[in-house]
Amino acid sequence: MILMFIRNTIDWFQETTKKSFFKLKNVVTTFIIVIFVFIVLLWLSVFMYGSFYYSYMPTESYILPVHLNFRTCEVGMGACSFPSANISLLKSGQENMFVTGQLYSIVLNLDLPESNVNKELGMFIVKLQLYNKKGESLSMATRSTMLHYRSELLRVLDTFVFSPLLLSGFVEQKQMLMIEFFSNYVDDAYNPAVGIIVEVQNLHVQLYTMVLKMYAKFTGLRYFLYHWPMMSALFGISCNLVMLLFIALLSWYQCLSTKKSNSSEYNSYDDDFESLEERRKRIRKMMDKEKEDKRLSTSKSSPEFGETETIGGETTEELLPDSDNTSDSFLRHRHIKHHSDQDQDS
C-alpha cells in the first residue's frame, strides 16, 4: 500500500510538472512573440509617421545670399548701372524650392552703413521679380526704403557708449533694413518660378550685405504639425499603432478560425495533451482499483485455495491467482470425488 501510494504520488507529480512546464512554455513563448510584434509595429508606426511628415511638411524657410553685380563707369569709379542679382530657386539644379499650394513670405534684408552718402541719399527703390523657365516674368514688386533717422546728438551718445565695442570690432555703425515684397505668394504648379531678380534702383547706394529670406506660412494641419511637433507626433504614431494592431489582431483571429475549421476533432494542442493525460490517469486508477480488489479478496481466502462449491457430489475448488502477478490471473478447478465410505472411515 505504501509503495503504491508513493508510486501514485510520483506519477502525479510528474504529470503536474509536465503540465506546468508545458503551460509555462506556452505563456513565455506567447509573451515573447507579443512583445516582438509590438516592437516591430511600434517602429513601423514611427517610420510611417516620419515618412508622412517628411513628404507633407515643406521646408520652413530658405535663406539665400544676394551678390549684386553692376557695370562700372569708364572712369573706373562708381556704378554706371543699377546693382542687380540673379538668384536660382532650384535645389540641386532640378527641384523647385516652392511647394505647390503653400503660402510664402518673401523678405529682403539689407545691411547699410551709416555713411554720409547713405544719409544724404534719402529714399531709394528696390525691385524684385520672379521668372519661369522661359524667362518670362511671373510676379514683380517694387518697394522703397531708406535709413532710419538719427540726430547728431544721438549718434554722438551712441558712439560714446559703444566706443569699446566699436574699437574692438564687435559692433559696427550700420543699420539693417527689412523689405517685404510678398506676404502670401503661391507658386503655380503648371508654371513654377525658377529664379528671382533683385535690383537696387540707385547708383550711389552703399551696401554691406543683402540676404533674401523666404518663409513658409503654415495653415491647417501643417500649422498644427509645425507648432506642436511632440503632440502631433504622439497622436500620429498612436493612430498608426492602433491601426496596425487592429490589422494584426484581425489576421491572428483569421488564422485561429482557419485552424479550428481544419481541426474538427481537437481545438488546440493543449486540449489534446490534457485529454491524453486524463485518459492515462483514469486507466491507471482503474488498474489500481482492480489490483486492490483482488488483494482484498486474496487476503480473506486461504493462501492456496479459494472458495469451494459442491456440484453433483463433486467438490469444485477455485484456486486464486497470485497477488504479485495480476496480469496472469486464471481460475483453476479441482474436481475431487469424496466417497461416503472414506468419509466415514476418516
KEDREN-689797 format. One record per residue: x, y, z of N, C-alpha, C, O, CB in turn. Coordinates in steps of 0.2 Angstrom, whole numbers, plus 5000, padded with zeros to 4 digits. Glycine has a CB too. Example, Ala and Ser with C-alpha at 12.3 -4.5 7.8 and 13.67 -1.06 7.14 Angstrom:
BEGIN
506649725039506249785039506649845039507149835042505749785045 506449895035506849955036506450005039506750065040507049975029 
//
This chain:
BEGIN
500449945000500050005000500450065000500350114996499550005006 500950065004501450125004501750134998501850194995501950115010 502050084995502350084989501950114983502150154979502650014987 501350084983500850104978500650184979500650214974500150064979 500650204985500450274986501050324984500950374981500350284994 501650294986502250334983502250334976502450384973502850304986 502150284973502150274965501650324962501750364958502050204963 501050324965500550374963500750444964500550484959499850354966 501050454969501250524971501750544966501750604964501450534978 502250504964502750524960502450534953502650574949503250464960 502050484951501650494944501250564944501350594939501250434943 500950574949500550634949501050694949500850744946500150644956 501550694952502050754952502350764945502450814943502550744958 502550704942502750704936502250734931502450784927503050634933 501650714931501150744926501050814928500950854923500550704927 501050834934500850904936501450944933501351004931500750914943 502050924934502650964932502650964925502851024922503350924934 502550914921502450914914501950964911502051014907502350854911 501350964915500851014913501051084914500951134910500250994916 501351094920501551164922502151194917502151244915501851164929 502551144916503151164911502851184904503051234901503651114911 502451144902502151154895501751214895501751254890501651094893 501351234900500951294901501451354901501351404898500451294906 501951344906502451404906502751414900502951474898502951384912 502951364896503251374890502851404885503051454881503551304887 502251394885501751424880501651494882501651544878501051394880 501651514889501551584891502151624889502051674887501451584898 502751594890503351634889503451644881503651694879503951594892 503251594878503351604870502851654868503051694863503251534867 502251644870501751694868501951764870501851814866501051684871 502151774876502451844878502951874874502951924872502651834886 503451824872504051854868503751874861503951924859504551794868 503351834859503051844852502651914852502751954847502651784849 502251924857501851984858502352044858502252094855501351984864 502852044863503252094863503652114857503752164855503752084869 503852054854504252064847503752104842504052144839504552004845 503152074841502752104837502552174838502552224834502052064836 502452194845502352264847502952304845502752364843502152264854 503552284846504152324845504152344837504252394835504752294848 504052284833504052294826503552344824503652384820503952224823 502952334826502352384824502552454827502352504823501752354827 502852464833502952524835503452564830503352624829503252524842 504052524829504552554824504252574817504352614814505152514823 503752524815503452534809502952604809502952634804503052474807 502652614815502252674816502652734815502452784812501852664822 503252734819503652784819503952804812503952864810504252774823 504152754808504352754801503852784797503952834793504552694798 503152764798502652794793502552864795502452904790501952754795 502552884801502452954803502952994800502853054798502352964811 503652974801504153014799504153024791504353074789504852974801 503952964788503852974780503353024778503453064774503752904777 502753024782502253064781502453144782502353184778501653054785 502853154788503053214790503553244785503553304783503353214797 503953204782504553224778504253244771504453294768505053174777 503753204769503453214762502853274762502753304757503153154759 502553284768502053334768502253404771501953454768501453304773 502753404775502953464778503453494773504053464772503153464785 503353554771503953594767504453624771504353624778503653644762 504953644768505553674772505253744775504953784772506153684768 505453754781505153814785505353874781504953924780505353814792 506053884780506253944777506853934773507253884774506453994783 507053974768507653974764507954044765507654094765507453964757 508654044766509054104767509554104761509954054761509354104774 509554144756509954144751510354214751510054264751509554144744 511054204750511454274749511354304743511254264738512154254751 511354364743511254404736511854444735512154484739510654454737 512154424729512854454727512654504721512454484716513354404725 512754564722512554614717513054624712513654624714512454684721 512854634706513354654701513154724697512554734697513354594695 513554754695513454814691514054834687514554804687513354874697 513854874682514354894677514654964679514355014681514054904670 515354964679515755024681515755074676515655054670516454994683 515955134678515955184673516655184669517055144671515855254676 516655224664517355224660517855254664518455234663517255264654 517755294669518255324673518455284678519055294681518055394676 518155224679518355174684518155184691518355154696519055174684 517655234692517455254699516655254699516355284694517755314702 516355224704515655224704515355174700515655134696515355294703 514655164700514255124696513855154691513555214692513755084701 513955134685513555164679512955124677512655134672514055164673 512755074681512155034681511855014688512255014692512254974676 511255004688510954984694511254914697511254874693510154984694 511454914703511654844706511054794705510554814708511954854713 511254734703510654684702511054614704511654604704510354684695 510554564705510754504706510254454704509654464704510954484714 510454394701510054344699510154284703510654254704510254324691 509554264706509554204711509154144709508654154706509354234718 509454084709509154024706508753994712508953994718509653974704 508153974711507653944715507653864715507153834717506953974715 508153844711508153764710508653734715509153754715508253754703 508353684719508853654724509153594720508853554716508453624730 509753594720510253544717510153544709510253504706510053474719 509953604707509853614700509253584697509153594691510453584696 508753554700508253524697507553534701507053554698508353444697 507553524708506953534712506853604714507253644716506953484718 506153624713505953694715505953704722505753654726505353714711 506153754725506053774732505353784734505153754740506453834734 504953804730504253824732503853754732503953714727503953874728 503453744737502953694737502253714734502053774736502853664744 501953674730501353694726500753704732500653664736501153644721 500453764731499853774736500053804743499653814747499553714737 500753814744500953834750501053914750501353934745501653804752 500853954755500954024756501654034758501954004762500454054760 501954084755502654104756502754184757502354224754503154084751 503154204762503354274763504054284761504454254763503254294770 504154334756504754344753505054414756504654464755504754344745 505554414759505854474763506554474761506954434760505754464770 506754544760507454554758507754604764507454654766507554594751 508354574766508754614772509354644769509754614765508854564777 509454714770509954754768510354774774510054804779509754804763 511054774774511454804779511854864775512254854771511954754781 511654924778511854984775512355024781512055024786511355034773 512855044779513255084784512955154785512655184780514055084781 513055184790512855244792513355304789513655344793512755254800 513455294783513955344780513555404778512955404778514255314774 513955454776513655524774513355514768512755544766514155574774 513555474763513255464757512555434757512055454754513655414752 512455384762511855344763511355394766510755394765511955284766 511655434771511155484774510955534770510355554770511555514780 511355564765511155614760510755584755510455614751511755654758 510755514754510455484748509655484749509355494744510655414748 509455484755508655484755508355414753508655364755508355544751 507855424750507455354748507755334742507955364738506655374748 507755264741507855234735507455174734507055144739508655204735 507355144728506855094726507255024725507855024722506455114720 506954974728507254904727506654864723506054864725507454874733 506854834718506354794714506554724714507154704714506354814706 506054674715506054604715505654574709505054594709505954574722 505854524706505554504700505654424700506254404700505754534693 505054384699505154314699504954294691504554324688504654274703 505354244689505354224682505254154681505454114686505854254677 505054124676504954054674505554024670506054064669504254034671 505453964668505953934664506153964657506653964655505853864663 505553994655505654034648505954104649506054134644505054034645 506054124655506254194657505754244657505854304658506754214651 505154224657504554264657504454284664504554244669503954234654 504254354665504054374672503454344674502954354671504054454672 503454324681502854294684502554344689501954354689502954234687 502954374693502754424698503254474699503854454698502554384705 503054534700503554584701503354634707502754654707503754624695 503754654711503554704716504154754717504754734717503454674723 503954814718504454874720504354904727503754914728504554924714 504854914731504754944737505254994738505854994736504854884743 505155044742505555104743505755094751505455074755505255174742 506355124752506655114759507155174760507355204755506955044760 507355184766507955224767508155214774507855174778507655304767 508755244776509055234783508555274788508255324787509755264783 508555244794508155274799508555334802509155344802508055224805 508155384803508455454805508655454812508355424817507855514805 509255474813509655484820509955554820510355574816510155424821 509755584825510055654826510855654828511055594829509755694832 511155704827511855714828512055694835512555664837512155784826 511655724840511755714847511655634849512055614853511255754851 511155604846511055534847511655494844511855444847510455514844 511855514839512455474836513055484840513455434841512655504829 513155544843513755554847513755514853514255484855513855634849 513155514857513055474863513155404861513455364865512355484866 512855374856512955304854513655294853513855234855512555294847 514055334849514755324848515155314855515555274856515055374843 514955364859515255364866515155304870515655274873515155434869 514555284870514355224874514655164872514955124875513555224875 514655154865514855094862515555094859515755054855514355074857 515955144862516655154859517055094860517455074856516955214862 517055064866517455004867517354944862517754914859517454974874 516654934861516454884856516654904849516854864845515754864857 516554964848516754994841517454984840517654964834516555064840 517855004845518655004844518854924843519354914840518955034850 518554884847518754814846518454774840518654724839518454774853 517954804837517754774831517054734832516854704827518254734827 516854724838516254684839515654714837515154684835516154664846 515654784836515054824834515254864828515754894828514754864840 514754874823514854924818514254974818513754954820514954884811 514455024815513955084814513555074807513755094802514255154814 513055034808512655014802511955004804511754994810512954944799 511554994799510854984800510554934796510854924790510355054799 510154894798509854834794509154854792508654874797509854764798 508954854786508354864783507954804781508354764777508354924777 507354794783506954734780506454754776506054804778506754694787 506454734770505954744765505554684763505854634761506254774758 504854684764504454634762504054644756503754694755503854614768 504254604751503954604744503354574743502854594740504454584739 503254504746502654464745502554444752502954414755502754414740 501854444754501654414761501354354760501354314765501254464764 501054344754500654274753500754254746500254254742499854284755 501354234744501454214737501354144737501554104741502254234736 501054124731500854054730501154034723500954074718500054034730 501553984723501853964716501353924712500953884715502553924717 501453934705500953904701501253834699501853834697500853944694 500853784700501153714698501253704691501753664689500653664701 500953734687501053724679501553774677501753764671500353734676 501653834680502153874678502553904684502453964686501753944674 502953864686503353874693503853924691504153934686503653814696 504053964697504654014697505253974698505353934702504554064702 505753994694506453954694506954004696507553984697506553924687 506854074697507354114698507054184700506454204699507854124693 507454224704507254294706507854344704508354324705507154294714 507554404702508054454700507954514705507354534706507954484693 508454534709508454584713508854644710509354634708508654564720 508554704710508854764708508754824712508254834714508554784701 509354854714509354914718509354974713509854984710509854924723 508855014713508755064708509055134710508755184711508055074705 509755134712510055194714510855174712511055124714509955204721 511155224710511855214708512355234713512955214713512055264702 512155264719512555294724512455254730512855274735512455364725 512055214731511855174737512455134739512855104735511255134737 512655134745513255094748512955034752512555044757513755134752 513154974751512854914754513454874757513954864754512454874750 513254844763513754794766513554724763513954694759513754794773 512954704765512754634763511954644761511654684763512854574768 511754584757511054584756510854514756511154464753510854614749 510254494760510054424760509354424759508954464761510254404768 509154364755508454354753508254294757508554244758508454334745 507654314761507354264765506654244763506254294761507354284772 506454184762505854154761505554114766505854064768505854124754 504954134769504654094775504054064773503654094769504554144781 503954004775503353964773502853984779502953984785503453894773 502254004777501654024781501153964782500753954777501354084779 501253924787500853864788500153874790500053924794501253814793 499653834787498953844789498753774790498953724787498553884784 498153764794497853694794498253644798498553664803497653674787 498253584795498653534798499453544798499753524803498553464793 499653584793500353604793500553644799501053644802500653634787 500053694801500153734806500253694813500653714817499553784807 499753644814499753604820500353564820500653554825499153564820 500653534814501253494814501853534816502353514819501253454808 501853594814502453634815502553664822503053664825502453694810 501953694824501953724831501953684837502153694842501453774831 501653624836501553574841501853504839501453454837500853564844 502553504838502853444835502753384839502653324836503553454833 502853384846502853324850502153304851502053244850503153344857 501653344852500953324852500753284846500453234846500553374854 500953324840500653294834501053224832500753174829500853344828 501653224834502053154833501753104837501653044835502753164835 501553114844501253064848500653044845500452984846501253094855 500253094843499553074841499653034834499252984833499153144839 500053054830500153014823500352944824500152904821500553054819 500852944828501152874830500652834833500652774832501852884834 500252854838499752814841499252794836499052734837499452854847 499052834832498552814827498752764822498452714821498252874822 499452774820499752714816499752654820499652594817500352744813 499952654826500052594830499352564831499352504831500352614837 498852594833498152564834497952534827497652484827497652624836 498052564821497852534815498252474814497952424811497952584809 498852474815499252414814499152354818499152294817500052434814 498952374825498752324830498152294828498052234829498752354837 497652334825497052304823497052254817496752204817496552364821 497552274813497652234807497952164809497852114807498152264802 498452174814498752114817498352064820498352004819499352134821 497852094825497352054828496852024824496751964824497052104833 496652064818496252034814496551974810496251924808495952084809 497151984808497551924805497651864809497551814807498251954802 497751874816497851824820497151784821497151724822498051854827 496651824822495951794823495851754816495551704817495451844824 495951774811495851744804496251674804495951624802496051784798 496851674807497251614807496951564812496951504810498051634809 496751594818496451544823495851514820495751454821496351584829 495451554817494751524814494951474809494551424808494351584812 495451484805495651434800495851374803495751314800496151464795 496251384808496551324811495951284815495951214814497051344817 495451314818494951274821494451244816494251184817494451324825 494351274810493951244805494351184802493951134800493851294799 494951184801495351124798495451074803495451014801496051144796 495451084810495451034815494851024819494751064824496051054820 494450984817493750974820493750934826493350934830493250944815 494250884827494250844832494550874838494350854844494750784830 495050914838495450944843495451024842495451044837496150924844 495351054848495351134847496051164847496151214844494951164853 496451134851497151154851497651104854497351054856497151214856 498251114853498751064856498751054863498850994866499451084853 498551104867498551104874497951054876498051014881498451174877 497351064873496751024874496950944873496750904877496151044871 497350934867497450864866497950834871497850774873497850864859 498450874874498850854879498450834885498650784888499450904880 498050884887497650874893497150814893497150774897497250934895 496850804887496450744886496850674887496550634890496050754880 497350674884497850614884498050604891498050544893498450624879 498250654894498450644901497850614906497950574910498750704904 497250644905496750624909496550554907496350514912496150674907 496550534901496450464899496950414903496750364905496450454892 497550434902498050394906497950384913498050334916498750414904 497750444916497650444923497050404925497050364930497550514926 496550404921495950364923496050294922495850254926495350384918 496450274917496650204916497050174922496950124924497050194909 497550214924497950194930497550184936497650144940498550244931 497050234937496650224943496250164943496150124948496150284943 495950144937495550084936496050024937495849974941495250074929 496650024935497049964936497249964943497349904946497749974932 497350014946497550014954496949984958497049954962497750084956 496350004956495749984959495649914959495449874963495150024957 495749884953495749814951496249774955496049724958495749804944 496849804955497349764959497149764967497249714970498049804958 496949824969496749824976496149774978496149744983496549894978 495649774974495149724975495349654975495149614979494549734970 495749634971496049564970496449554977496449494979496449554964 496849604979497249594985496749584991496949534995497749654986 496249614991495749614997495449544997495349515002495249664997 495249524991494949454991495449394992495249344995494649444983 496049404991496549354992496749354999496849305002497249374988 496749415003496849415010496349375014496449355019496949485012 495649375012495149345015495149275014494949235019494449375013 495349245009495349175007495949145010496449175013495249165000 496049075009496649035011497249055006497149085001496548965010 497849035008498449055005498449024998498749054993499049035008 498148964997498248924991497548924987497548924981498548864992 497048904991496448894988495848944990495948974995496148824989 495448954985494849004987494248964989494348914993494749044981 493748984987493048964989492948894986493148884980492449004988 492548844989492448784986491648774985491248804989492648724991 491448744980490748734979490648654978491148624974490548774973 490148634980489948564979489448554973488848584974489748524985 489648524968489148514962489048444960489548414958489448564956 488448414961488348344959488848294963489048254960488448334952 488948304969489348264973490048274972490448234975489148194972 490248324968490948344967491148414970490748454970491148334960 491648414973491848474976492348514971492848494968492248464983 492048574969492448624965492848674969492548714973492048654959 493448674968493848724972494248774967494548754963494348684977 494148834969494448884965495048914967495148934973493948944964 495648904963496248924966496348994963496349014957496848884963 496449044968496549114967497249124964497749094965496449154973 497249174960497949194957498349224962498149254967497849244951 499049224960499549254964499449334964499349364959500249234962 499449364970499349434971499949474967499749534966499349454978 500549444967501049484964501049484956501349524953501749454966 500649444953500649434946499849444944499549394942500949374943 499549504944498849504942498749504935498149484933498649574945 499249514930499149514923499049444921498649434916499649544919 499349394925499249314923498749284927498849224929499949284923 498149314928497649284933497249234929497149234923497149344935 497149184933496749124930496349094935496449114941497249074926 495949044933495549004938495648934937495648904931494749024937 495848904942495948834942495348794946495148814951496648814945 495148744943494648704946494848634947495148594943494048704941 494748614953494948544955494348504957493848524961495448544961 494248444954493748404955493948344959494348304957493448384948 493648344965493848294970493248254972492748274973494148324976 493248184971492748144972492848114980493348084981492748084967 492348124983492348104990491748044991491148054990492148164995 492047994993491547934994491347935001491747955006491847864992 490747925002490447925009490847875013490847885019489747905008 491047815010491347775015492047795017492247785023491547705011 492447835013493047865015492947915020493347925025493447895009 492347955020492248005024492047975031492248005036491648045022 491747915031491547885037492147865041492247865047491047835036 492647825037493247805040493647855043493947845048493647765034 493747915039494147965042493747995048494048045052494148025037 
//
